[in-house]
């Protein structure tokens, strides 16, 4: 990674990179297993893997609840995270 400072200022993940880099270079273990949480935080900031998985799990539960309630005849809305309602 470069300096982390670009045209618009500091990158949003740069603090996580600094934490990981500091842990990596100060680690005495050869495998650097103690830096795994810092690395995971940095990668989550970059790619949002855990956040996307969490949103997909919530949407799956919402769709299942909608289908179950529709079959029972009760009214249930699916709430979109984008702010618009989906009824199908």
C-alpha positions, 0 to 999 in steps of 0.5 A: 500500500502506498502512503494512504494519502491521496488527492482527497485526503487520507484513505478510509482504511488507512488507520486499519492499515497502520495498525496492521503494519505496526503489529506486523513489524513489531511481532516476534512470531514468525507466522505473525498469528497475533496480527490476524485480527488487525489484518481481518479488520483491514480487509473488512474495511476494504471489502466489507465481506462480513457486512455483506454476509450479515446483510444477506442473512438479514434479507434471507430472514426477511424474505422467509418471514414475508413468504410465511406471513403471506401464506398465513394471510397476514400483512408483512412488508419487506424493508429495503436497506436502500429506503424503498419498500419491496412488496414482491 
